[in-house]
Amino acid sequence: MASAHITITTAEIIFKVEILLMFIFLPLISLITIFLLVNKKRTDWREALILAITYWGILLTAITELLSPFKLITFGWILVTWGLICIILIYIYFRLNHQIIPNPKQRNSSQINKNIKVKPLINLLLYGIGFVVATVGLIAIIAPPNNWDSMDYHMSRVAYWIQNHSIAHYPTSYTPQLYQNPWSEFVILHFQLLSGGDYFANLVQWFSMIGCIIGVSLIAKQLGADLRGQVFSAVITATIPMGILQASSTQNDYVAAFWLVCLAYYLLSTIQAGKSDIWTNSFNIGSSTGLAILSKGTAYFYVLPFLIWVGFYLVKRLRWQAWKPALIVGSISLLLNISHYLRNYNLFASPLGEASGYRNEILGVNILISNILRNLALHIGTPIGFWNGKANRLIQLIHTFLGVDYNDPRITFSQTFFVPGGWSTIGITGNENSAGNLLHLALILICIIIFLARKSLRKESYIFTYLIATVSTFLIFCYLLKWQVWNSRLHLPLFVLMSPFVGVVLSKVKQQKIAIFIVTFLLISSLPWVFFNRYRPIIDSNNIFQTPRIEQYFSNRPFLKGTYTGAVEFLNSKKCSNIGLSMGNDPWEYPLWILLQQSNQKGLKIQHINVNNTSASLEKEDSYQDFEPCGIISMETKKSKQKKSQEINFKDKTYVRSWDSPELGVFIK
């Protein structure tokens, strides 16, 4: 009997997956068609791919923003919209296919590429990259979203958007669900609506990883690297520990990194093209800037040096006419973000949303040096306690000389400063929130020294300016933002942007055997990060293949599984489908959505109640004012655990505690 049940269930799942795959492929088919159209006029398929993804990103943003005001964010409308777009793009492709005369340069380039003999070692490195990327992709598909921030807001906001058929702000106890930059979640929203679940949610970061690997190889080419240098750059990006860990999650640092790579590529293309294609390149720079900002707030710091660079170039090249391409860049960037800015401004009276405590409250050169040291220290932790202790004491000594308290709350967010230790017995943390990039940091510093010491390298066009722009992003980051133990994940774009520089320098080292040894060692040393992701391990007793999917949602907080399951089972026994949430400032609510959706309650609706922040004003809107829950799930805070309330009042109605646990309480009307 058990065997038959398993067989039927598996068959049903396979059938459902086959049907849903047809829908999920529609956005990807549109991307492929755009690529084919763009590739007709390009000599390098990588350039065409970067351009195609940029145009696709704009298209997805436009679809989301245009459908949302009419509450048309539904499976049907998203399906029809992508279907029509695919039909139009395919028609245009075949219509133009026999009209466009192939670019002679493209034909010649293709012929040259065929004649290039790729050395076996280069092939081996490419296979190594492929293995890392494929394995991380497998993790991304098999494992569910379970990153801490994803449970708090990345995935929770997507669930609300689907329920509300709109990306408009809604009442919530955790306002980052509203004001945080949303592009990554826009993509997840489309994937989730078309697939009927979150099986493809992690792929947004994984695709971004692939895009970054391809993009940095292009930048290396623009900086003068040969094929070997381009492959070196790709290896360096593919083996970043933080990148490997994040690429199978629903965080958004890799997404932001990809758009920043696009910006750097378009900037270099603009400089190399001169006055030709200045308007197209300006549009592309504006698009990548806008999409980077729409993906993550830290992008403001990363785009600034590159925009200053392109600004100086335009003034030098066009003189007083420089305002025209500058206007295009600014307009496109603003246009992509204007709707999100307006939503934030209407609720928080600021286009950036609610004020946060992440900015440095005091500024100065000594503060900058302090934050540079402490941010670099996030990447130098090792399994050797003696080393970590010595590093801590050295940094403390330097702070004494600077006259700065390294634990000053005005420049330190949440936790006291320390050099990260606590590595596992296999020598890595496997933590996507705080992992360091020790080998990559050491390699970057060594390559900077080599570059500065060799006059021939310094004369290479654009490399020095590119290095200054990239390092400046880190300096701005340190000058404006407080130190926190999780900053290492925010450094991911920096390490990605430094990869082309490192690849170029390594490719020009006289002793190429040393360079080859370094990149080979990076590939080998990356494998533990691939296999031993703390929350999505492949090799472990609780690996993703043997652990039930529902348990993996609770990888960060496993003690909550029994509590959440018990609360949902109790509500199911009461046939309660209108559920209020009273969750506090760390809601960790997405697993509740999964459990409640699996219970197959008809007409399920979830809404935060008794909200005591700025979003409380939204409770008066028509969409929310008539909400009347049959049950309320309340998350116990440290304060409430000491004295649990037995009643919750909402809209003049009393709800009594009817089910209890140390972490949650369920109140019934």
N, C-alpha and C positions, 0 to 999 in steps of 0.2 A: 504493500500500500504506500509506504513512504517513498519507495523508488518511483512509483507511478506519479505521485504528487510532484516530485522533483522534476521529472521529465516534462510534465505538462507545464509547470511553471517556467522552465527553461525555454520551452518552445514558444510560449506566450511572450516572454521577454525578447527573444530573438525576432519574432514577427513584429513586435512593437518598435524595436530598434531599427529594423529595416525600413519601416514606414516613416519613422521620424527622421532618419538619415536623409531621406529625399527632401524633407523640408529644410533641414539645417544646411544642406548644400546650396540652397538658393543664394544666400549672401556670398558664399565662396565662389559660386559660378559667376556671379556678377564681378567679383574681384578678378577672376581668371580672364574674363572677357575684356575688362579694362586693361589688364596686363597685355593681352594680345594686341589690342588697339594701339597702346603706347609703344609696344616693342617694335612696331613696324618702322619707326623713325629713330630707333636707338641702336648704337653699336655694341652695347653691353647689356645683357639681359638683367643684370643686377640693377642698373639705372632704371630700367623699365619697371621692375618690380617695386622699387622704392617709390617711384612716381605713382604707380597704380594703387599702392596701399594708401598713399596720401589722399588721392582723389576718392578712394573708397571710404576713408575715414570721414571726409567732408560729407559724403553722401549719407552715411549712416547717421551722422549728427543731424543733418537736415531732415531726414525721415522722422527721427525721434522727436525733434522740436516741433515739426509741423503737425504731427498726429496728436501730440500730447494735449494741446489746448482744447481739442474736441473730444477728449477722452476716448481716443481710438487706438490706444496702446493695447491691442488685443491680438490673439493668435490670427484671427481672420484677416484683419487689416494689415498686419505685418506680413503675412503670407502673400496676400494679393499685391502689396506694394513691391516686395522683392521679386515676385513673379513677373510683374509688368516691367520692372527695371531690367530683369534678365532678358525678356523678350525684346525690348527696345535695344539693348546693348548688342545682343546677338544679331539682330536685324542690321544694325549699323555696321557691325564687323563684316558680315557677308556682303553688304551693299558696297562697302569700301574695298573689300578684299581684291576685287578685280580691277579697281580704279587706281589704287596706289602703286606706283612704281617703286620697287625696293630701292632703298638708299644704297648707292654704289659703295659707300664707306662701310655700310653694314655688311654687304656681300663680301667685300675684301676682308673685313674684320673676322667674319665667320670662317673664311677660308684660312686666314692666318691662325685663328684659334684651333682649327682642326690640325694644322701642321705643327703646332707647338707640342713638343714632347715633354710630358709631365714626368718629373723624376719619381721613382718609386717611393722615396721618402716623403715627398709632398702628398702623394696618394695615401700613404700610411697615415699622415697627419689628418687628412680629410676624412679617412675612415674613422679615426679616433674622435673627431668632432661629431661625425654622424652617429657613433655609438652613444656618446654622451647625450646628444640631443634626442635621439630615439628613446633612450631609457627614461629620460626625464619626461618625455611626451607620454610614455606608457603610464608613468606614475600619475600624470595630470589627468588621464582619462579614467584610470581605475579608482583612484582615491577621490573622495568627495571634498568640497571646500571645507577646511577646518582650521584655517588661520584665525588667530584671536580677533584681529580687527575685522575680519570677514564675518565672524559671528556677531560682532557688535554693530557693524554698519555696512560693509561692502555688500554682503549678500542680503541683509535685512532690508536695505533700501530697495533692492530689486524686487523682493517679495511684495513690498507695499506698492511699488509702481505697477506691478502686474495686477494686484487686487484693485487698485484705484483706477486702472486704465489710463494713468497719467503720471508724469514725472514731477507734477506740482508738489510743493512742500505740504507736509501734513503734520498733525500734532504728534510729538514724540518726546519721550523723556531724555533722549540722547540726540542732541542737535547735530553732531557731525554727520548723521544720516542725511541731513538736509543740505548743509552748506559746503561739504567737502566736494572737491572737483570730480565730476561724474562720468567722464568719457569711457573709462574702462568698464564701468557698470552699464553704460549704454550698450556696449557690445554683449556683455553677459545677458542683459535684458532680452536682446534679439535672439540670442542662442537659446535662452531658457524658454521663451515663448514658442519658438519653432520646434524645440525638441521635447517640450513637456516636462523638463527636469533640469537638474544642475550638472549633468554628466559632462557638459562641454565648457563649464564655467572656468575651469583652470586653464583651458587652452588659450585664453586671451594673453596671459603672461607667457605661455610657451611659444606662441606665434611671435610675440614681441622679442623673445630671446633669439629666435631664428632671424628675425628682421635685423636685430642688432649685429649678429654674427656676419650677415651679408653686408650690412651697411658699413661696419668698420673696415671691412676688406676694401670697399669702394673708397673710403676716406684715405686709407693707406695708399691706394693707387694714385689718388689725387696729390698726396704728399710726396710722390716720387718713388714709392716702393715697387719692386718687381713682383712677380708671382709669388716668390718665396716670402717676401715681406707681407704680402696681402694674406697669405695663409697663416703666417705667424700671428698677425693681428686677430684673425678669426679664432685661432687656438686660445689666445690670451683671453678673449671675451668669453668663449665657451667654457672656460675652466674657472671663472670667478666663483668662489664658494658661495657667496651670498646670492649670486645670480642663479646657480644651480638649484639652490634650495627654494628660491622664490619662484622659479619658472614653472613649478607645478602647483602654485597657489593662486588665490584671487587677490593678492596684493596688487599694487599698481606701480611700483618703482621701475619694473622692467618696461612697462608700457610708456612711462614718461621718458625712460632712457632711449627707447626707440625713436620717439619723436625728436628728441634732442640730437640723435645721430642723423636723422633726416635734415634737421636744421643745419648742422655742421656740413653735411654733404652739399646741400643747396647753396650755402654760403661760398664754399670753395668752387662750386660750379659757376657761380656768378662772377667770381674774381677771374677764373680761367677763361670764361667766355667773353669777357670785356663788355662792350656795349651791345653785342648781339645777344638776343634772348633775355635782355635785362628785365622786360616786363613779365615774361613767363617765370623767370627765376624769382622775381620779387613776389609774385603770387605764391610760389612754392615756399619761400621763406616765411611769408605771412601765415600760410596754412600750417606748416610744421610748428611754428611758434604758437599759434592759437590752439592747436591740438595738444601740444605739450602742456600748456597752461590749463586746458580743460581736463587734462588727465590727473595733474597733481600740483598742489600749491608750491612745492619746492622748485618747480620749473621756473618760477620768476627769477630765482637766483642763478639758475643754470643758463637761461637764455640771454641774460643781460650782457655779459662780455661778448658774446657772438654778435648780438645786435649792434653793440658799439663798434665792433670790428667792421661789420658790413656798412655801418653808417659812415665811418671814416673813408672806406673805399669808395662809396657812392659820391661823397663830397669831392674826393680827389679826382674821380673819373668824370663826373657830370657837373661839377661846380654848383651853380645856383639851381640847376635842374634836378638836383638830388632829392628835392622834396616830393617829386612825383612817385618814384619807386618807394620812397619812405612812406608815403600816404597809402600806397597799395598794401605794404606790409602791415601797417597799423590797422587799416580798415578790415582786412581779412581776419587778422587776429581778434579784433574786437567783435566782428560779426559772428565768429564761431563761439564766442563766450558771452555775448550780450544777453541771451535768454537766461542763462544761469546767473549772471550778474543781477539781472532785474528781479529774479525770484529771491535772491539773497537780500537785495536792497529793500524790496517791499516788506520783508519780514524782519530783517536784522538792522535795517538802515545803513547797510554797508554792502557793497558788491562782493566783498570777500567773506561775508558771513559774520558769525559771532567772533568776538575778540578772544584770542587764546593766550595762554601764558608761555608760549614758546619763544617769544622775542627777547633778546637781551635787554635788560632794563638799564644797564650802564654800558657805555661804549668807550673805547680807547685802544691804544696800541698794545698795552699790557693785557687787556681783555682778549684782543685778537690772538696774541701769542699763547695765552692760556688755553683758548678754545682750539687752536691748531694742535697743540700738544695733546690735549685730552681727546680730541677726535681721532688723531693718529693712533693714540693708545688703544682705541677700540679694536685695532687690527693687529696688535702685537702680543696679545695674550697667547700663552702656550699651555700645554699640560704640566709644565714644570713650575711648581709653586715658588721655588727659589727665584726664578727669573721674573715672575710676575711681581713678587715682593720687592725686588731690586728696582724694577721699573717704576713701581708705585712711589718708592722713596725718592728716586731721582726726580720724578715729576713734582713731588711735593717740595723738594729742595729748590727747584727752579721757580715754583710759585712763591716761595718765601722771598726769593730775590726780586721777583716781579711786584711783590707787595699785594698779591691777590689771594683771597681765600678760595681754594679750588672747590669748596662745597657751598660757596655763596649762592643762595637761592635766586639771586638776581641774574645769575649767569648759568645756573644749574637747574634743570627741570626734574622734578619728582624724586630722583635718587641721588645719593652721595657718589662722588667720583671714585672709581677704582679701575685698575687694569683687569679686563675680563679674564677670569680663570674658569674653574668649574667644568673643564673639558671632560668628556667621557673617557672610558678606559681605552677606546680605540683611537683617541687623540683628536677628536673633533667634537664640536658642540652639536652640530646638526640642527641648530636653531635658526630658523629663517628670520627671526626678529633681531638677533644680536651677533650672528656669526661674523668673524673677522676675515680679512683677505691678506693674511700675513705675507705669503710668498709674492703675491701681486704687488703689494706695497713696496716690498724690498726690491723687486724687479724695476718698478717705476723709478724709485730713487736712484738705483744704479744707472739706469738708462739716461736719466737727467744729467747725472755726473759725466757720463760718457759723452753725451751730446754737447755739454758746455766745454768739455776738455778738447774736443776735436773741432778745429776751425772749419774743416771741409764739410762737416755736418751742419754747422751753424749757417753756412752759406746756402744750404738747400732752401729752395723757395717755399714759403708759407709755413715750414715746420716750426720755426721759432715763434711766429705769431700764433699759430695753432696751440703751441704749448702754453704761451702766456694766457691765451683766452681760457683754456681748460683749467689751468691752475687758478686763475682768477675766480672761477666758479666756486672753488673750494674756499678761497679767502673770503668771498662775500658770504658764503654759507656760515663760516666760523664767526665772522664779524657780527652778523645779525641774529643768529639763532643760539639759544641756550644749548649747553651740552646735555645730552641724555644718553642712557645706556643703549637705547635703540637707534641711535644716529647712524650706526654702521649700515643699516639697510637703506637709509637715505643717501648714502655715499655711492650706491650702485651706479647711478649715471656717471659719476666722476670716473670710476674704474673702467666703465665701458668706453667713455670718451678718450681716456688715456691709452687704450689698447692700440689704436693706429700708430700713435707716436712710438710706443714701445716696439711694435712690429717693424717700423721703418728703421729704428736704431739697431735692432738685432740683425736685420737683413744686411746692414752695412758694416757690421763688425768683421774685422779681418779673419779672426778665427771662427769660421762658420760652424765648426764642430761643436764649439761651446754653445752657440746660439741654438743649434739643433738639439743639443742635450737639454737645454733649458726648457724649450717648448715641449719636448717629449716628456720631461719630468713633470711639467705642469699637467699634461694629460693624465699621466699615471696617478699623480697625487690628487687629482680631482675625483677619482673613483669612490673613495670613502664618502665624499659629500653626495655622490649620486646614490649610493646604496644605503646610506645610514641617515637619511633625513629623519630627524627626531619624531616628526608627526606623520610622516608618510614613508616609513622604511620599506625597503624591498627585502633586505636580509635581517630578520629579527623574529623573535617569537610572536610579536604582534604585527607582522608584516601586512601590507595592504591586500594581499591575495587571500589570506586566511582570516583576517578580522572582518566581521560583518560591517557593511557600509554604514549602518546606523551608529555603530560604536565609534567609527572613525571621526564622526562629527564632533565627538567629545574628547578627541586626543589631547587637547590642551587642558581640559578640565574633566577627566574621566569620572570623578565622584558625582558629577551632576546627572549622569545618564539615568541612574535609577530614580532619582528625584523627578526629572523631567518626564520620564516614562510613566511614573506613578500618577503625576498630576494630570497628564493627558488621558490616561485610562479612567481616572475618576470623572473627568469632564465628559468623556464618551459615555460613561454609565448614566450620566444625567442628560444625555442627548443634547448637549450644549454646543452650539455652533457660533454664537456671537460671544466673542471672548475679549474681555478687557485686559490690558497689561498695565501693571504698576511696577516698573522694573528698576527705577533708579538710574544712576549715571553710568552704569556698566551693565547694560541689559543682557548681553550674550543671548540674544533671542532667536537667532536663526534656527538652531536645533528645534526650538518649539514649533516653528513654522513647518519643518519637515515632519515632525511627529504628528502634528494636527492634520496636515494634508494627507498623510498616510492613513489616517483614521477614517477617511472617506465620508466625513460629515458633510451633508449637503448645505450649500449656502454659507460656507465658513467665512467669517469675517473677524478680523483682528484689529484692534485699535488701542492705542495708549490712552489711559484715562487719568484724570486729576493731574494733568501736566502742570508743572510749576516753573516753566521757563518761557522764553519768548514765543515758542510755537503754540502756547496755550491759546493764543488769540484765534488760531485756526479751528479750534473746537466749535466756534460759533458759525462756521460755514455750513452750507446746506448738506455737503457731503458727509459731515461728521456730527452735526448737532442732534440728529435723530437717533444716533447709535445708543442702543440699550443692551448692555451685555447680560447674558444669563449667568455668566461666571467670570470671576476676575482672578488672574494669576498674579501674585505679588512676590517679587524677589526680596528676600530678607537682606537688609544691610547690616553692618556691624552694630549700628545703633538699635535697629529694630529687633535683632536677635536677643538683645538683653531684655527687652520687654516687648513681647509680641502683641500687636493689636488684634483684637478679636472681631473687629468690625471695620468695614470700609464704606464710606458714604459717597454716593455718586448720583447726581441729579435728584436729590431728595429721596433716594432709595438706599436702603441699608443692605449690605452684603455681609454674611456671617462666615467666619472661618469654618470650613467644613472638611478640609483635608490639610494635613500639615506635614512638614519635613523641616530639617534644619535650614535648608536653602530657599524653599518655596512654600507659599501657602496658597490654597485655593479657596475663594470666597464665593458663596452661592447666595443669590437673592432670596 
